[in-house]
Structures are given as C-alpha cells and as structure tokens.
Amino acid sequence: MMNLEEMEGKPTQLSTDKNWMEWFDTLKKEFRGSESRKVFKAHWRETNAWTTPANTNLLRDYLQDRGLTIFKKKNT
C-alpha cells in the first residue's frame, strides 16, 4: 500500500480541480472500498481546499458521482 506522505501528485492549496480529480482516481486504485473517500476527505480538510478555486462545480459533481460529497464554499 502506498505511503500517503510520499505519494506523488498529492494536491496542495495551489492545486486545480483536475489535480484533485486525478488524485482521487489514484486513491481509488490504491485503497479498497470507502477508504479512498476517507483519505480524500481528510486531506481535503487538512489543506482547507474547500476555500480554494479548486472547489468547483465540476469537482463536486465528479466526486458526487463517485460517492463523495464536498460542499460549496459559503460566501462570507
């Protein structure tokens, strides 16, 4: 199993929605069942990615189709 700390392509605050989608696909290949969604969501929260431009309708729809829900950034 892949070490998350050494995983290439792990998104950052500067990553695009496409980077996050590609990383989720990588996680699905590495982890069984719901584990990929848990890992994704934990890293999404850890990086505060919901506040970045990567939090797009495209990404939210993509993830929703794969059983994962992230929320749109609230206007403050």
C-alpha positions, 0 to 999 in steps of 0.5 A: 500500500502506498505511503500517503506522505510520499505519494506523488501528485498529492494536491496542495492549496495551489492545486486545480480541480483536475489535480484533485480529480486525478488524485482521487482516481489514484486513491481509488486504485490504491485503497479498497472500498470507502477508504479512498473517500476517507483519505480524500476527505481528510486531506481535503480538510487538512489543506482547507481546499474547500476555500480554494478555486479548486472547489468547483462545480465540476469537482463536486459533481465528479466526486458526487458521482463517485460517492463523495460529497464536498460542499460549496464554499459559503460566501462570507 
